[in-house]
Amino acid sequence: MVTTGMITGGLSFLNLSRQKMRTHFKLFKIIGQSGKILSKLDKAYERPRDAQCLDNIRKLEKEWDKLLWLQEEY
């Protein structure tokens, strides 16, 4: 026999697991993005330096810092 307490308890567990799945998905997405940015940064560091290249490096470093902060939050 199933009671309403069992049903609501089961539903709250499902909602919790969905929240965890979303959190893990966001974290994996952040990790994937940070890997892409790291590879772009490596390529940018190897190129000759001019004003535009330095601006791009700064933008990538800011994006990398933001993703590191987000990783620590999750």
N, C-alpha and C positions, 0 to 999 in steps of 0.2 A: 504494500500500500504506500502510495506516494503522498506526502503531505505538502502543503504550500510552503512550509519552511524549507523543505528539501529543494523545491523548485526554485525559490528565490535565492537560496544559498548557491545552487548550481549556476544560476544566471549571473550572480555577482562574481563568481569564480571565472565565468567566461568573459565578463567585462574586464576583469583584472588581467586575465591572460591576453586579451586583445590589446590592452594598454601596454603590457610588457612587450608584445610583438611590435607595436608601433614604435616604442622606445628603441628596441633592438634594431628595427629597420632604419630608424633615423640615425642611430649610431653607425651602422654599417655604411649608410650613405655618406656620412661625414668622413669616415675612414677612407672610403673610395675617392672622395673628392680631394682629401688631403694627399693621397698618393699621386693623383694627377697633378696637383699643384707642385708637389716636390719634384716630379720629373720635369715640369716646365721650368722650375727654378734652377735645377741642375743645368739644363740647356742654356738658360739665360746667363748663368755665371760663366759658362765656357765661351760665350760670344765676346767679341770686342765691345768695349764700353763706349757708348755715346749717350747723349742726354735722353733720348727716347728709350734706350735699353735700361738706363737707370730708373726711369719712371716706371717701366714695366716691372722691374725687379721690386721696387717699392710696393707697387700694387699687389704683386704676388705674395710678398712677405706679409702685408697687412691681411690678406685673405688667409694665409697660413696661420697667422696669430689668432684670427677669429675662429677658425676651425679647431685649433688647439683648445681655445677657451670653451667652445661648444662640447668638445670631447670630454673635458674635465667636468662639465655640468651634467652630462649623461652618465 
